[in-house]
Amino acid sequence: MLDFGIKDIIDILLVATLLYYVYQLMKRSGSLSLFYGVLFFTIVWVIASEMIGMRLTGTILDKFMSIGLIILVILFQDQIKRFLIDVGSHRRWTNLSRLFKHGDEADDQEGHKLVMQIVYACMSMSKSKTGALIVFQRKMPLEDYEKTGDIIDADINTRLIENIFFKNSPLHDGAMIIASRRIKSVGCILPVSHDMNIPKSLGLRHRAALGMSQVTDAVCVIVSEETGNISVAKDGELSIKVSAIDLEHILSAIHSA
């Protein structure tokens, strides 16, 4: 008879929670097939070495697991970093802290003004079909990506954003990174997503935005140079043809987080 107690239930719940987080991580990065492959290999390893007791097969699989773990850490270091930051700064802890502090009305008004400056810039560039890619930092720091461009550390301003992405501007290529209510850097290089499900009609800006949202928790806003449509990449998912009202809500949520 199996000795099954509360400790085993907790053990199963912990493993299930870990698998769920890893699944979400792989889903955002477009690596679900790799997740299924690793899961299948792990199940075979557990059955062969622990349940059936196949010594030779278990020893060989042990070696593969040790080497494979190191390889996975190297390949997915950005995703692992994001996972650890998500766990350490989960929204539930943020929401709990809000119960013990009062909102600053003046601060909220200032944040809303900055959000509207960005929304107006995006709507203006949408009408003129000016291509743009703006990255908004959340919990995960983006200093490494800021260094790939030109550091300007400027106030958020509608005309400044439009001038930076103007077609004849020397800084219009690459992405703009906004953090701590400042335009930190422009002309930045972002990781490109290799997700095969991205529509072929979408260009490099959309792939870069999606790739950035897969390896970090940043929110990326794209203005299409071909159609003028505004898109948003967040948590590894791409929303196309976002309205001004929806864009305002998304950016306001970043400010209030």
Secondary structure, DSSP 8 states (H G I E B T S, - for coil): -----HHHHHHHHHHHHHHHHHHHHHHHTT-HHHHHHHHHHHHHHHIIIIIS--HHHHHHHHHHHHHHHHHHHHHTHHHHHHHHHHHHT-HHHHHHHHTTS---HHHHHHHHHHHHHHHHHHHHHHHTT--EEEEE--SS--HHHHTTSEEEEEE--HHHHHHHTSTT-TT-SSEEEEETTEEEEEEE-------TTS-TTS-HHHHHHHHHHHHSS-EEEEE-TTT--EEEEETTEEE-S--HHHHHHHHHHHHH-
